[in-house]
Amino acid sequence: MATGVLVLALGEATKLVPYLTDAPKEYEARVSLGSETDTLDAMGKVVSERPLDADLRASLAAEVEPLPFRIQTAVDAEVARTSQDPPSYSAIHTEGERAYAKARRGETVVLDARPVRVHELVVTAMSSEEAWMDLRVKADKGYYVRSLARDLGHGLGTLGHLTALRRVDSGGFAIASALPLHASREALTDHVIPLPEAARRALPAVVLTEDGVREARFGRRVPLELVASGEARDVPTAWFDGDGVLVAIGVVEDAGGRVLRGFSAPVS
């Protein structure tokens, strides 16, 4: 039911994984209205149903631009959301095990709400007859589109669950540039993104002087005067030498640059 782009890291690039997974992600999703499932998606069993009223049916039959007031109001509420209740069937740890393991045993799972941020939520299509909405959503790490389906249904005065999900972008790595899993070895090899390029997609860039590179290679603090360019401060950044070689991931602070992860120097 869920498809889409997945970023794979090889060799030294595995050091980028924490920063790749932290990046915003964009999804295309379909929400079915009128019922809710235990897993909040089409893989679960229906646990509750609530018929759509005539006004909502009429709203779903309208054009998506502009959206009917009732639907726009519900969408705006989801964009403004700053916390979200995760699904019971999730990989979140609770009392030493995954929440889904407890839910599958029939135990009641109550998870604390988590902070979320929605960058964009757009309705791309609607059906009154079949009672569904197609959405495009861009959100930060930790956002559950299944929870969006539930909450949007409630906001519309009914119930909802997810029936299709496709991740179309993960931190600047778009599905349009991806290869299928069954691609040939040659195609996969030709498609590998160089480490410096991947780092620039994942993080703001900083360029060090030659002396700065030497300090960073030894894992020492880099004085500010050895940072040649780069405006980002107090956040993880990708550090490069003057030739574009990735040296480290670090944080530039008032006291200088602090190395978080170093990368092997290229063999000459």
ZISULUR-V441022 format. One record per run of one state. SS is the DSSP state (H for helix, E for strand, - for the rest). FROM is the first residue (numbers start at 0). TO is the last residue. Records with the same first field share a line. If there is no record, write none. Layout:
BEGIN
SS=FROM-TO  FROM-TO
END
This chain:
BEGIN
-=0-0  4-9  22-23  33-33  37-39  41-44  49-52  60-67  79-81  84-91  94-95  104-112  115-116  127-130  139-143  155-158  170-171  177-183  191-193  202-202  208-208  217-220  222-222  229-234  240-244  253-254  262-267
E=1-3  24-32  34-36  40-40  45-48  82-83  92-93  96-97  113-114  117-126  131-138  159-169  172-173  203-207  221-221  226-228  235-239  245-252  255-261
H=10-21  53-59  68-78  98-103  144-154  174-176  184-190  194-201  209-216  223-225
END
